[in-house]
Amino acid sequence: MGTKRRSCGERGHPLVPTGLSDGPHTIAAVDLKGALLGVVTYGYRHVDERQQPAQEHLRRSKQQLPDLLPPGMRALVSGSGQSLPVVPWIAILDPDVTTTAKEGLYIVYLYSADLSRLYLSNESRSDATQRQCNASRAVRCRR
């Protein structure tokens, strides 16, 4: 009869990266697909601690992804701030354009909060523009 269908995050599904295990110290991202799916496989939760398997996977992916990117490109991952973001992300930056995910032009993989979707976005941000907008709002509020 029919075989059981597996969800994308379930072990044994063809898209779940091989080499991942339940132990937090055996996390491995061998390619971009593995780096992206590991966040889901390990069940990222922003309310959990930084030592959760999904966050450790993101940190390890940051170290391994440069070997898979064109020369000079950098990878950044969420979780380096004071608290973990609700929406995890992996960004790819060209250091000739930007060195931060707060300013400049870069691409970023963004997960939905429930990890059911993954989006690839071309981001263009400017903290200077944001500061100008905030200052403009403050002037309008004082009137």
C-alpha positions, -999 to +999 in steps of 0.1 A: +000+000+000+010+037+003+040+049+022+038+073+050+044+109+039+069+127+061+068+164+069+098+184+058+113+187+093+109+150+101+140+127+101+141+105+070+126+132+048+148+136+017+153+173+024+165+169+060+202+171+060+222+140+067+248+140+094+225+158+119+218+139+151+198+146+183+229+155+202+238+192+203+275+186+198+271+166+165+254+194+146+268+197+111+258+219+081+275+204+051+258+226+025+234+255+022+204+233+023+217+216+055+223+250+071+188+262+063+169+231+072+189+225+105+171+255+120+138+237+115+151+203+123+163+214+157+131+234+164+144+269+169+125+288+196+133+324+205+123+319+241+149+292+246+185+298+256+214+304+233+227+269+239+196+253+222+206+229+194+191+252+167+211+282+178+243+262+180+235+250+145+232+286+133+266+294+149+283+264+133+267+273+099+281+308+101+316+292+104+310+267+076+291+287+050+320+309+038+336+277+023+305+274+001+302+311-009+320+330-036+354+342-024+352+372-001+315+368+008+305+366+045+277+348+063+259+363+093+233+346+114+207+357+139+213+354+176+243+377+183+223+404+200+211+407+236+181+384+230+172+358+203+150+372+176+115+357+170+124+352+134+157+335+128+178+344+097+209+337+077+224+366+057+250+366+029+270+398+026+295+412+002+320+431+024+326+456-005+290+466-001+283+461+036+297+444+067+265+445+088+229+434+085+218+468+098+229+488+068+236+483+031+225+458+005+225+420+012+205+388+008+189+371+037+170+339+044+142+347+068+121+321+085+085+326+095+080+327+132+065+292+132+093+279+110+068+266+084+082+289+056+115+302+044+119+334+024+148+347+004+149+385+005+171+411-010+175+436+018+184+473+015+187+490+049+201+522+062+204+531+098+210+567+088+176+568+070+159+552+100+174+578+123+162+606+100+127+591+100+127+588+138+139+624+141+112+636+117+085+617+137+098+633+169+095+668+154+059+661+143+050+648+177+063+679+195+041+702+173 
